[in-house]
Amino acid sequence: MSGGWANTSCLFTDGVDQIFDYGNVANGPLIPLPRKSRNDGRALAGTSPEYITLLRPTGPSCIVSASHPKPRIVEIPMTELEQLQETIIACTKCPRLVPYREEVARTKRRMYMDWDYWGKPLPAYGDHQARLLLVGLAPAAHGGNRTGRMFTGDRSGDWVYGTLYKFGFSSSPDSQRRDDGLVLYDTFITAALRCAPPANKPLKEERLECLPYLIRELELMDTVRVVVALGKIAFDTYLTTFAPRGLALPKPLPKFGHLVTYALDGGVTLIGSYHPSQQNTQTGRLTHEMFDAVFAKAKELLDQPVAIKADSN
Ligand code: SF4
């Protein structure tokens, strides 16, 4: 087990109706969060009357006693999904992307000179039992590659979190730093590629290299019911996960388009969306109304009762 609680970000409860993010220091600000929130892998794993267990993808986890004034840090085994994120963060498989992401982190953009760039592959983010999954393309060089969280710290993120918030999938419309306490509700965000590619253009071999991570995440997340693919590459990459997972694809194959919807094998509905890149949003190819329609559709699908198959015996 590592570290004392004073240098560790922990959530704890006041024992009544709120959970607080204790931040990184002993006297850090208290950020109230909804009681049943799940955050960045720090999902509530148990809610016995006295203790609430909080898991995190990295570092020590916390067991918090409602009656104890300070959180206690205990070692809790990571789930397979959390272990997978650790593996991804340490990945150095792509010979072009590793030096690129590190060089960007070293040289920085002038306006972010005071940032300690993340400069590593990005872990997926959100509720590990989510029913809604977003698949993006790849981190932006000075967005996710700087902040360390999917769609955090760039214009695309403003669109994504702004819209998630509007439809009740996020605790905040604003996502600028990975330690801001933002919570995703019933939502998990991942990407086709975990490292920032030059000019936002990954090579085919890089996409193939990263694909096993997405496949494994999907295998581990059997709660997912709706997938929103942001852009054609994300859409096509998601489809390529079907055969390795033993799932069938319809013929003809689903074709990418904005707001196209396909009910697929495994009980998942795939929705296509134009990527909220500046190229699309500044040219009007993607408007807020169009993006809203995607998440309105996702919410409508999630709100539908799940059909329970009759027992054939
Ligand atoms: S893009 Fe994926 S496979 Fe390539 S180095 Fe990054 S995490 Fe590893």
Residues whose N, C-alpha, C, O or C-beta is under 5 A from the ligand:
A	BS01	SF4	I88 C91 T92 K93 C94 P121 L193 R194 C195 E206 E209 C210
